[in-house]
Amino acid sequence: VKSREELKESILTGERFQSFVDEYSQNRNVPIQQVRMLLIQDESNALLLERRPLSGIWGGLWTLPQCDVENHPEVWCREQRGLLAEVSADWPVRRHTFSHFHLDILPTLMSTSNSANCVMDGEHRVWYNTAEPDARGLAAPVARLIGEFTEHMQGETG
């Protein structure tokens, strides 16, 4: 019979669990995919969100616009969304682990002053007010990035 302390020690903590997942993934040769997530803020500091298709990864959830890491974000925004946006900063890469692959996310902070010209696709694109967030379903890494964006904006104004 294990003591209470031994039982506590045997429970995987968040850090120990992530270490286990990383080691397990390395042993399985889990592929790594990369994506650039664009935190495009408008004049009121709202972020552009897009709804994912119902099938596939994050089906039906809201995410930040995404492009290949090789794409130049300013060109991609102009050509794909009709936005004149400027890169403010690239944030450090984040890794999100799925059961069958790792997703390395390169967050890129951008700003636009022509959000009214953005091609809005009915119910599939919105300017999301981070100061008064609604109950929209967000993909987990997107929710974390929005939280970091909010802290970043409070740090600039505070």
C-alpha positions as CSV (number, residue, x, y, z in Angstrom):
1,V,0.0,0.0,0.0
2,K,1.4,3.4,-1.0
3,S,1.4,6.3,1.3
4,R,-0.3,9.6,0.5
5,E,3.0,11.2,-0.4
6,E,3.9,8.3,-2.7
7,L,0.5,8.6,-4.4
8,K,1.0,12.3,-4.9
9,E,4.4,11.7,-6.4
10,S,3.1,9.1,-8.9
11,I,0.4,11.5,-10.3
12,L,1.6,13.2,-13.4
13,T,1.7,16.9,-13.0
14,G,1.2,19.2,-16.0
15,E,5.0,19.6,-16.5
16,R,5.6,15.9,-16.1
17,F,2.7,15.0,-18.4
18,Q,4.1,17.4,-21.1
19,S,7.5,15.8,-20.7
20,F,5.9,12.3,-21.1
21,V,4.0,13.4,-24.2
22,D,7.1,14.9,-25.7
23,E,9.2,11.8,-25.0
24,Y,6.4,9.6,-26.3
25,S,6.1,11.7,-29.5
26,Q,9.8,11.6,-30.1
27,N,9.8,7.8,-29.8
28,R,6.9,7.6,-32.4
29,N,8.5,10.1,-34.9
30,V,5.5,12.4,-34.8
31,P,5.6,14.7,-37.8
32,I,5.8,18.5,-37.3
33,Q,3.7,20.9,-39.3
34,Q,4.1,24.7,-39.2
35,V,1.7,27.5,-39.6
36,R,1.7,31.3,-39.2
37,M,-1.2,32.6,-37.2
38,L,-2.0,36.3,-37.8
39,L,-3.2,38.4,-34.9
40,I,-4.5,41.2,-37.1
41,Q,-5.8,44.1,-34.9
42,D,-8.0,46.9,-36.3
43,E,-8.3,50.5,-35.1
44,S,-10.3,49.5,-32.0
45,N,-7.9,46.6,-31.1
46,A,-10.4,43.9,-32.2
47,L,-8.8,40.8,-33.8
48,L,-9.9,39.2,-37.0
49,L,-11.2,35.7,-36.5
50,E,-12.3,33.1,-39.0
51,R,-14.5,30.1,-38.6
52,R,-13.0,26.8,-39.5
53,P,-14.9,24.3,-41.8
54,L,-17.0,21.8,-39.9
55,S,-14.7,18.9,-40.9
56,G,-11.0,18.6,-40.0
57,I,-8.9,20.1,-37.3
58,W,-10.8,22.5,-35.0
59,G,-14.0,21.9,-37.0
60,G,-16.4,24.7,-36.6
61,L,-14.2,26.6,-34.1
62,W,-13.0,30.2,-34.5
63,T,-9.3,30.7,-35.2
64,L,-6.9,33.5,-36.2
65,P,-6.2,33.8,-40.0
66,Q,-3.5,31.3,-41.0
67,C,-1.0,31.1,-43.8
68,D,2.1,29.1,-44.6
69,V,5.2,30.3,-42.7
70,E,6.8,31.0,-46.1
71,N,4.2,33.5,-47.0
72,H,4.9,37.2,-46.4
73,P,2.0,38.2,-44.0
74,E,1.5,41.7,-45.5
75,V,1.2,40.3,-49.0
76,W,-1.0,37.5,-47.9
77,C,-3.4,39.9,-46.1
78,R,-3.7,42.1,-49.1
79,E,-4.2,39.3,-51.6
80,Q,-6.3,37.0,-49.5
81,R,-8.3,39.3,-47.3
82,G,-8.2,42.7,-49.0
83,L,-6.4,44.2,-45.9
84,L,-3.5,46.6,-45.8
85,A,-1.8,45.4,-42.7
86,E,1.7,45.9,-41.3
87,V,3.7,43.4,-39.2
88,S,4.3,44.8,-35.7
89,A,6.1,41.7,-34.3
90,D,6.7,38.0,-34.6
91,W,6.1,36.3,-31.3
92,P,8.0,33.2,-30.3
93,V,6.9,29.9,-31.8
94,R,4.4,27.8,-29.8
95,R,3.9,24.1,-30.1
96,H,0.5,22.5,-30.0
97,T,0.5,18.8,-29.9
98,F,-2.2,16.6,-31.4
99,S,-2.4,12.9,-31.1
100,H,-0.8,12.4,-34.6
101,F,1.4,15.5,-35.2
102,H,2.9,18.6,-33.6
103,L,1.8,22.0,-34.9
104,D,4.4,24.7,-34.5
105,I,2.6,28.1,-34.5
106,L,4.4,31.3,-35.4
107,P,2.2,34.1,-34.1
108,T,2.6,37.3,-36.1
109,L,1.1,40.6,-34.6
110,M,-0.2,42.9,-37.3
111,S,-2.2,46.1,-37.4
112,T,-4.6,47.5,-40.0
113,S,-6.3,50.8,-40.5
114,N,-8.6,49.7,-43.3
115,S,-10.7,47.0,-41.5
116,A,-13.8,48.2,-43.2
117,N,-12.3,47.0,-46.5
118,C,-11.8,43.5,-45.3
119,V,-13.6,40.9,-47.3
120,M,-16.1,39.6,-44.7
121,D,-17.6,36.3,-45.5
122,G,-21.0,36.3,-43.7
123,E,-20.8,34.2,-40.6
124,H,-17.2,33.0,-41.3
125,R,-15.3,36.2,-40.4
126,V,-15.7,38.6,-37.5
127,W,-13.7,41.4,-35.8
128,Y,-13.5,40.0,-32.2
129,N,-13.6,42.5,-29.4
130,T,-11.0,41.2,-26.9
131,A,-12.1,43.7,-24.3
132,E,-15.6,42.2,-24.2
133,P,-15.2,38.6,-25.4
134,D,-18.3,36.7,-26.3
135,A,-18.9,32.9,-25.8
136,R,-17.6,32.0,-29.3
137,G,-15.9,28.6,-29.5
138,L,-12.2,29.2,-29.9
139,A,-9.5,26.6,-30.6
140,A,-7.3,26.2,-27.5
141,P,-4.1,27.8,-28.8
142,V,-6.1,30.7,-30.3
143,A,-7.7,31.3,-26.9
144,R,-4.2,31.4,-25.3
145,L,-2.9,33.8,-28.0
146,I,-5.9,36.1,-27.6
147,G,-5.2,36.1,-23.8
148,E,-1.5,37.0,-24.5
149,F,-2.7,39.7,-26.9
150,T,-5.0,41.2,-24.3
151,E,-2.2,41.3,-21.7
152,H,0.1,42.8,-24.3
153,M,-2.4,45.6,-25.1
154,Q,-3.0,46.2,-21.4
155,G,0.8,46.6,-20.9
156,E,0.9,49.2,-23.6
157,T,-1.9,51.2,-22.2
158,G,-1.2,50.7,-18.5
